[in-house]
Structures are given as structure tokens and as C-alpha cells.
Amino acid sequence: VSGKRVLKAAKEAGEEIVTLYRGVDKWHPRRVKTGTGFIVETGDAMVKEGKFVGGGRYLGSRYGKKGYTEVKNKDLWVTTRKEYATGEDFRRAPKKGQILLKFEVPKSIYEKQFFRTGVHEGHAIGFYKGGIPKGFLKEVTKF
């Protein structure tokens, strides 16, 4: 079932919707065209198997772990606070070319898939396990 249909059904049923944000430096395509006209795989795609993905690491001591913990490339870092995703919470303006992705996810799915690693000004920070389906993408803003 596509993300758009799941989201539509959840809204029609009156389910609460959670808005998530992801800030990225630029769009990372799956393929690019070289100067010689060849199309090559980048290996650094933002969307894999129909889901937005990311990865990386975080610092924390959740569940007794200390230091950095790796987040798999199939997961996606997100926050419920727009300003945190753009960097504005840290007194800096969004960088030219930066992209903000806005997702809408039914709360029942969010609660199963979201792994919170922290809180900033009352807003959750963490990663969405397994990536977020493309159908949940609501808006793309380029700075």
C-alpha cells in the first residue's frame, strides 16, 4: 500500500498526523549524467526502494551505550522541529542550496518506526527506522 493512500486513510479516520523534518545540504540523486553523456550510479541516493533514507551516527548514552552509535543507511534522521532541521536553532541561517524535507506520518506508524535519541525545546530528535516512504513527503523547500 502506498504511503499516500495510508496517509489519506489515516486522515479520513481522524487519526493524528505527526509532522517530521529533515534538512539536507543538497539533493542526492541515484544517478547523474557525466560530462561525456554517460549516466552513472552515485551510490549516495536519498531515496532507495521507495523510501527516503540517510544514516550517520549520534552521541548518546541511551540504554547504557556510551559514545557514538551508528545509524544504518536505511534509516533517516528527522525531528519534529523545523528550525532544528534547518539549523536556525543554532543561530545560523539555512545555507544557500540547502533543502528541507517535510513529511506527514500517521501517529500510529510514527510510534512504531521512530527511535528518539533526544529532545530539543520539547521537540523529538531521532531516526525513522527503515526510512520514510516517498508517499509521506508533503513538501520540499530549497533555500
N, CA, C and O of each residue as an XYZ file, in Angstrom:
572
protein
N       0.851     -1.175      0.000
C       0.000      0.000      0.000
C       0.897      1.238      0.000
O       1.854      1.320      0.770
N       0.585      2.180     -0.853
C       1.428      3.374     -0.967
C       1.260      4.273      0.249
O       0.225      4.257      0.914
N       2.302      5.059      0.527
C       2.272      5.991      1.644
C       1.154      7.004      1.529
O       0.542      7.371      2.532
N       0.876      7.465      0.303
C      -0.174      8.467      0.106
C      -1.546      7.910      0.486
O      -2.358      8.604      1.097
N      -1.800      6.647      0.117
C      -3.091      6.050      0.448
C      -3.221      5.814      1.953
O      -4.291      6.009      2.528
N      -2.118      5.390      2.586
C      -2.134      5.179      4.031
C      -2.398      6.501      4.750
O      -3.200      6.561      5.682
N      -1.716      7.560      4.306
C      -1.885      8.878      4.912
C      -3.316      9.387      4.732
O      -3.913      9.913      5.672
N      -3.864      9.229      3.528
C      -5.231      9.671      3.250
C      -6.234      8.925      4.128
O      -7.146      9.532      4.690
N      -6.062      7.605      4.244
C      -6.972      6.805      5.065
C      -6.884      7.209      6.537
O      -7.899      7.258      7.232
N      -5.673      7.495      7.008
C      -5.488      7.899      8.409
C      -6.172      9.240      8.674
O      -6.816      9.424      9.707
N      -6.027     10.176      7.730
C      -6.665     11.486      7.896
C      -8.184     11.349      7.898
O      -8.864     11.972      8.713
N      -8.715     10.534      6.987
C     -10.168     10.335      6.902
C     -10.714      9.673      8.164
O     -11.854      9.917      8.561
N      -9.883      8.828      8.794
C     -10.309      8.151     10.023
C     -10.131      9.041     11.252
O     -10.491      8.654     12.364
N      -9.575     10.233     11.045
C      -9.400     11.161     12.157
C      -8.152     10.912     12.987
O      -8.016     11.457     14.083
N      -7.246     10.100     12.480
C      -6.011      9.809     13.222
C      -5.106     11.039     13.251
O      -5.050     11.811     12.294
N      -4.411     11.201     14.353
C      -3.469     12.307     14.488
C      -2.292     12.102     13.529
O      -1.823     10.980     13.337
N      -1.826     13.196     12.934
C      -0.711     13.165     11.982
C       0.479     13.875     12.616
O       0.323     14.944     13.206
N       1.661     13.289     12.498
C       2.887     13.870     13.039
C       3.684     14.451     11.875
O       3.864     13.790     10.852
N       4.163     15.689     12.030
C       4.986     16.329     11.006
C       6.445     16.171     11.386
O       6.849     16.500     12.501
N       7.241     15.660     10.439
C       8.665     15.442     10.640
C       9.455     16.234      9.610
O       8.991     16.448      8.490
N      10.661     16.672      9.996
C      11.512     17.465      9.107
C      12.887     16.845      8.997
O      13.401     16.249      9.944
N      13.473     16.997      7.815
C      14.833     16.545      7.562
C      15.525     17.616      6.726
O      15.061     17.943      5.633
N      16.621     18.160      7.225
C      17.407     19.129      6.475
C      18.586     18.431      5.822
O      19.270     17.636      6.467
N      18.830     18.715      4.558
C      19.970     18.123      3.847
C      20.722     19.218      3.097
O      20.145     20.246      2.741
N      22.007     18.991      2.863
C      22.836     20.001      2.205
C      22.462     20.209      0.750
O      22.588     21.318      0.229
N      22.003     19.155      0.088
C      21.605     19.209     -1.319
C      20.828     17.937     -1.631
O      20.768     17.017     -0.816
N      20.241     17.898     -2.808
C      19.555     16.690     -3.253
C      20.606     15.687     -3.700
O      21.520     16.033     -4.449
N      20.480     14.447     -3.244
C      21.423     13.394     -3.598
C      20.724     12.400     -4.527
O      20.025     11.502     -4.056
N      20.905     12.552     -5.837
C      20.215     11.668     -6.786
C      20.847     10.277     -6.838
O      21.986     10.073     -6.418
N      20.075      9.333     -7.364
C      20.571      7.964     -7.523
C      21.526      7.870     -8.700
O      22.500      7.118     -8.668
N      21.237      8.639     -9.733
C      22.069      8.621    -10.942
C      22.383     10.050    -11.355
O      21.613     10.973    -11.088
N      23.540     10.221    -12.018
C      23.907     11.522    -12.572
C      24.458     11.327    -13.973
O      24.963     10.260    -14.320
N      24.351     12.367    -14.758
C      24.885     12.341    -16.121
C      26.280     12.951    -16.088
O      26.466     14.057    -15.581
N      27.252     12.240    -16.623
C      28.627     12.731    -16.640
C      28.803     13.729    -17.782
O      27.929     13.878    -18.634
N      29.941     14.402    -17.782
C      30.241     15.369    -18.835
C      30.314     14.731    -20.212
O      30.142     15.413    -21.222
N      30.565     13.432    -20.263
C      30.641     12.730    -21.542
C      29.304     12.129    -21.965
O      29.220     11.450    -22.989
N      28.251     12.383    -21.168
C      26.918     11.926    -21.538
C      26.515     10.580    -20.960
O      25.391     10.133    -21.187
N      27.398      9.922    -20.222
C      27.059      8.645    -19.596
C      26.273      8.878    -18.313
O      26.498      9.864    -17.613
N      25.362      7.980    -18.010
C      24.613      8.041    -16.759
C      25.224      6.997    -15.832
O      25.321      5.821    -16.180
N      25.638      7.447    -14.636
C      26.298      6.550    -13.689
C      25.567      6.575    -12.345
O      24.941      7.571    -11.982
N      25.658      5.471    -11.624
C      25.088      5.373    -10.278
C      25.981      6.159     -9.311
O      27.207      6.090     -9.401
N      25.372      6.898     -8.396
C      26.139      7.693     -7.433
C      26.489      6.903     -6.179
O      27.518      7.156     -5.552
N      25.640      5.946     -5.809
C      25.848      5.202     -4.571
C      25.479      6.010     -3.331
O      25.674      5.551     -2.206
N      24.944      7.220     -3.537
C      24.643      8.125     -2.434
C      23.220      8.667     -2.549
O      22.984      9.843     -2.270
N      22.279      7.832     -2.954
C      20.912      8.276     -3.202
C      20.150      8.533     -1.907
O      20.324      7.821     -0.918
N      19.298      9.566     -1.928
C      18.430      9.867     -0.786
C      17.217      8.942     -0.739
O      16.646      8.710      0.326
N      16.833      8.425     -1.881
C      15.665      7.547     -1.968
C      16.120      6.182     -2.466
O      16.715      6.058     -3.536
N      15.829      5.168     -1.668
C      16.162      3.792     -2.040
C      14.947      2.922     -1.767
O      14.350      2.984     -0.692
N      14.594      2.122     -2.740
C      13.459      1.203     -2.639
C      12.177      1.918     -2.189
O      11.406      1.397     -1.382
N      11.971      3.131     -2.735
C      10.743      3.870     -2.467
C      10.686      4.593     -1.129
O       9.628      5.081     -0.732
N      11.832      4.666     -0.423
C      11.854      5.335      0.877
C      13.024      6.308      0.962
O      14.094      6.068      0.404
N      12.793      7.429      1.685
C      13.877      8.360      1.975
C      14.738      7.744      3.069
O      14.225      7.301      4.096
N      16.047      7.716      2.846
C      16.985      7.106      3.790
C      18.128      8.075      4.078
O      18.265      9.098      3.406
N      18.935      7.755      5.064
C      20.046      8.628      5.431
C      21.153      7.860      6.114
O      22.026      7.295      5.455
N      21.120      7.838      7.434
C      22.151      7.149      8.204
C      23.009      8.150      8.940
O      22.652      9.323      9.047
N      24.139      7.694      9.449
C      25.037      8.555     10.191
C      25.253      8.010     11.584
O      25.183      6.802     11.809
N      25.521      8.922     12.536
C      25.739      8.478     13.905
C      25.251      9.543     14.878
O      25.043     10.699     14.510
N      25.075      9.128     16.115
C      24.654     10.078     17.139
C      25.419      9.815     18.420
O      25.897      8.706     18.660
N      25.527     10.838     19.231
C      26.203     10.754     20.514
C      25.152     10.581     21.581
O      24.191     11.348     21.646
N      25.328      9.579     22.418
C      24.346      9.401     23.467
C      24.680      8.244     24.373
O      25.596      7.466     24.109
N      23.919      8.143     25.448
C      24.135      7.047     26.389
C      22.830      6.285     26.615
O      22.607      5.730     27.690
N      21.986      6.262     25.614
C      20.703      5.569     25.720
C      20.936      4.071     25.929
O      21.753      3.461     25.240
N      20.225      3.496     26.868
C      20.308      2.075     27.184
C      21.732      1.638     27.530
O      22.156      0.540     27.169
N      22.461      2.499     28.226
C      23.791      2.138     28.704
C      24.907      2.267     27.684
O      26.072      2.051     28.018
N      24.576      2.615     26.448
C      25.615      2.786     25.428
C      26.265      4.149     25.626
O      25.578      5.128     25.920
N      27.573      4.218     25.469
C      28.271      5.490     25.592
C      29.041      5.757     24.317
O      29.510      4.830     23.657
N      29.169      7.027     23.972
C      29.881      7.388     22.752
C      28.953      7.392     21.559
O      27.734      7.489     21.697
N      29.549      7.286     20.383
C      28.764      7.340     19.156
C      28.157      5.987     18.824
O      28.777      4.941     19.018
N      26.947      6.031     18.326
C      26.257      4.831     17.865
C      25.904      5.050     16.404
O      25.373      6.099     16.041
N      26.191      4.084     15.582
C      25.902      4.196     14.149
C      24.422      3.957     13.877
O      23.780      3.118     14.509
N      23.904      4.711     12.929
C      22.540      4.530     12.445
C      22.673      4.021     11.019
O      23.399      4.604     10.214
N      21.986      2.953     10.708
C      22.116      2.336      9.387
C      21.682      3.276      8.270
O      20.835      4.146      8.472
N      22.270      3.095      7.087
C      21.943      3.931      5.931
C      20.498      3.783      5.486
O      20.001      4.619      4.731
N      19.816      2.745      5.935
C      18.414      2.578      5.544
C      17.474      3.357      6.467
O      16.271      3.417      6.211
N      18.005      3.950      7.532
C      17.212      4.766      8.450
C      17.325      6.233      8.047
O      18.153      6.582      7.206
N      16.497      7.094      8.642
C      16.513      8.515      8.287
C      16.426      9.380      9.538
O      15.493      9.243     10.330
N      17.399     10.272      9.713
C      17.373     11.235     10.811
C      16.280     12.252     10.559
O      16.186     12.798      9.459
N      15.442     12.522     11.571
C      14.367     13.504     11.460
C      14.144     14.176     12.811
O      14.655     13.723     13.835
N      13.380     15.254     12.799
C      12.986     15.955     14.004
C      11.567     16.487     13.819
O      11.091     16.645     12.695
N      10.909     16.758     14.925
C       9.576     17.360     14.845
C       9.670     18.880     14.848
O       8.642     19.555     14.794
N      10.879     19.435     14.912
C      11.075     20.894     14.932
C      11.774     21.366     13.661
O      12.924     21.012     13.398
N      11.067     22.162     12.887
C      11.581     22.676     11.608
C      12.896     23.434     11.782
O      13.835     23.234     11.011
N      12.966     24.298     12.789
C      14.159     25.127     12.993
C      15.393     24.294     13.342
O      16.520     24.694     13.048
N      15.180     23.152     13.960
C      16.311     22.267     14.268
C      16.855     21.655     12.976
O      18.067     21.532     12.801
N      15.958     21.278     12.084
C      16.364     20.659     10.819
C      17.099     21.628      9.901
O      17.972     21.213      9.139
N      16.755     22.924      9.963
C      17.403     23.914      9.085
C      18.649     24.529      9.702
O      19.426     25.185      9.008
N      18.846     24.321     11.005
C      19.989     24.914     11.682
C      19.687     26.244     12.340
O      20.555     26.814     13.000
N      18.468     26.754     12.174
C      18.104     28.056     12.739
C      18.122     28.051     14.264
O      18.301     29.104     14.877
N      17.940     26.882     14.894
C      18.007     26.790     16.353
C      19.415     27.083     16.863
O      19.603     27.354     18.049
N      20.381     27.031     15.992
C      21.781     27.225     16.385
C      22.298     28.580     15.915
O      23.497     28.770     15.712
N      21.357     29.527     15.745
C      21.649     30.916     15.366
C      22.399     31.011     14.039
O      23.305     31.829     13.883
N      22.022     30.191     13.117
C      22.587     30.328     11.781
C      21.457     30.181     10.768
O      20.512     29.417     10.962
N      21.585     30.919      9.709
C      20.575     30.870      8.656
C      20.789     29.613      7.812
O      21.911     29.118      7.709
N      19.716     29.099      7.211
C      19.892     27.966      6.308
C      20.883     28.328      5.200
O      20.879     29.453      4.702
N      21.714     27.388      4.827
C      22.716     27.637      3.789
C      22.063     27.666      2.413
O      21.065     26.988      2.166
N      22.642     28.458      1.529
C      22.142     28.523      0.155
C      22.244     27.127     -0.473
O      23.287     26.475     -0.400
N      21.159     26.688     -1.080
C      21.117     25.367     -1.699
C      20.639     24.267     -0.776
O      20.344     23.163     -1.235
N      20.555     24.548      0.537
C      20.082     23.559      1.496
C      18.625     23.217      1.198
O      17.876     24.048      0.687
N      18.237     22.001      1.517
C      16.875     21.531      1.254
C      16.236     21.069      2.555
O      16.867     20.394      3.368
N      14.979     21.441      2.739
C      14.204     20.984      3.887
C      13.093     20.077      3.374
O      12.289     20.482      2.534
N      13.053     18.856      3.881
C      12.008     17.902      3.534
C      10.990     17.878      4.677
O      11.360     17.769      5.846
N       9.726     17.980      4.333
C       8.653     17.940      5.326
C       7.808     16.699      5.058
O       7.310     16.497      3.951
N       7.656     15.876      6.087
C       6.889     14.639      5.969
C       5.682     14.697      6.902
O       5.739     15.315      7.965
N       4.592     14.051      6.497
C       3.433     13.849      7.360
C       3.251     12.347      7.511
O       3.131     11.616      6.527
N       3.232     11.896      8.777
C       3.176     10.458      9.072
C       2.049     10.209     10.071
O       1.937     10.937     11.058
N       1.207      9.192      9.837
C       0.186      8.854     10.829
C       0.856      8.505     12.168
O       1.877      7.818     12.194
N       0.277      8.979     13.269
C       0.892      8.789     14.581
C       1.104      7.315     14.915
O       2.110      6.969     15.536
N       0.187      6.444     14.521
C       0.332      5.013     14.831
C       1.589      4.432     14.179
O       2.263      3.591     14.773
N       1.899      4.870     12.983
C       3.108      4.391     12.295
C       4.340      5.057     12.891
O       5.363      4.404     13.096
N       4.247      6.351     13.170
C       5.356      7.095     13.791
C       5.789      6.427     15.096
O       6.983      6.254     15.340
N       4.831      6.056     15.926
C       5.159      5.451     17.215
C       5.859      4.103     17.070
O       6.630      3.718     17.948
N       5.609      3.390     15.996
C       6.261      2.096     15.768
C       7.647      2.254     15.144
O       8.546      1.464     15.434
N       7.829      3.256     14.298
C       9.043      3.376     13.498
C      10.061      4.410     13.996
O      11.220      4.367     13.584
N       9.660      5.326     14.863
C      10.554      6.403     15.290
C      11.335      5.998     16.536
O      10.763      5.499     17.506
N      12.648      6.220     16.497
C      13.533      5.941     17.631
C      14.100      7.269     18.111
O      14.961      7.859     17.458
N      13.615      7.731     19.249
C      14.034      9.035     19.758
C      15.415      8.944     20.406
O      15.670      8.083     21.248
N      16.300      9.856     19.992
C      17.643      9.916     20.571
C      17.816     11.148     21.438
O      18.815     11.267     22.147
N      16.851     12.075     21.394
C      16.947     13.278     22.202
C      15.723     14.149     22.056
O      14.801     13.847     21.299
N      15.739     15.261     22.815
C      14.663     16.247     22.770
C      15.306     17.618     22.760
O      16.267     17.860     23.492
N      14.788     18.518     21.940
C      15.284     19.887     21.879
C      14.091     20.821     21.959
O      13.231     20.814     21.078
N      14.036     21.627     23.014
C      12.931     22.559     23.239
C      11.569     21.881     23.112
O      10.641     22.431     22.518
N      11.464     20.694     23.673
C      10.203     19.970     23.680
C       9.882     19.201     22.409
O       8.813     18.601     22.303
N      10.800     19.212     21.438
C      10.574     18.504     20.174
C      11.508     17.300     20.060
O      12.671     17.356     20.460
N      10.981     16.226     19.515
C      11.747     14.989     19.388
C      12.796     15.067     18.290
O      12.587     15.689     17.249
N      13.929     14.422     18.547
C      15.005     14.258     17.577
C      15.309     12.769     17.553
O      15.351     12.131     18.605
N      15.518     12.218     16.390
C      15.849     10.800     16.315
C      15.843     10.317     14.887
O      16.005     11.101     13.952
N      15.657      9.032     14.725
C      15.633      8.491     13.369
C      14.421      7.603     13.161
O      13.890      6.986     14.085
N      14.016      7.569     11.919
C      12.864      6.797     11.488
C      13.404      5.490     10.919
O      14.065      5.488      9.881
N      13.125      4.383     11.593
C      13.683      3.086     11.216
C      13.152      2.606      9.863
O      11.946      2.600      9.617
N      14.061      2.215      9.015
C      13.689      1.672      7.708
C      13.409      2.725      6.651
O      13.039      2.381      5.529
N      13.576      4.004      6.983
C      13.311      5.076      6.022
C      11.841      5.453      5.991
O      10.983      4.711      6.470
N      11.564      6.620      5.420
C      10.188      7.112      5.327
C       9.696      6.947      3.890
O      10.352      7.426      2.965
N       8.558      6.283      3.681
C       8.027      6.107      2.323
C       7.847      7.446      1.600
O       7.464      8.445      2.210
N       8.128      7.452      0.299
C       8.007      8.669     -0.512
C       6.623      9.302     -0.413
O       6.494     10.524     -0.486
N       5.605      8.491     -0.251
C       4.237      8.998     -0.180
C       3.963      9.887      1.015
O       2.973     10.619      1.020
N       4.815      9.842      2.027
C       4.647     10.687      3.206
C       5.306     12.054      3.032
O       5.159     12.924      3.891
N       6.029     12.251      1.933
C       6.656     13.550      1.673
C       5.572     14.558      1.336
O       4.798     14.364      0.398
N       5.522     15.642      2.115
C       4.486     16.656      1.925
C       5.013     17.853      1.152
O       4.303     18.416      0.318
N       6.277     18.256      1.427
C       6.780     19.492      0.852
C       8.304     19.473      0.812
O       8.953     18.888      1.679
N       8.863     20.120     -0.205
C      10.317     20.301     -0.329
C      10.568     21.795     -0.445
O      10.002     22.458     -1.314
N      11.416     22.326      0.430
C      11.764     23.747      0.410
C      13.252     23.874      0.149
O      14.062     23.241      0.825
N      13.616     24.694     -0.833
C      15.030     24.929     -1.136
C      15.394     26.338     -0.707
O      14.668     27.290     -0.993
N      16.509     26.467     -0.027
C      16.971     27.786      0.451
C      18.027     28.356     -0.476
O      18.530     29.454     -0.237
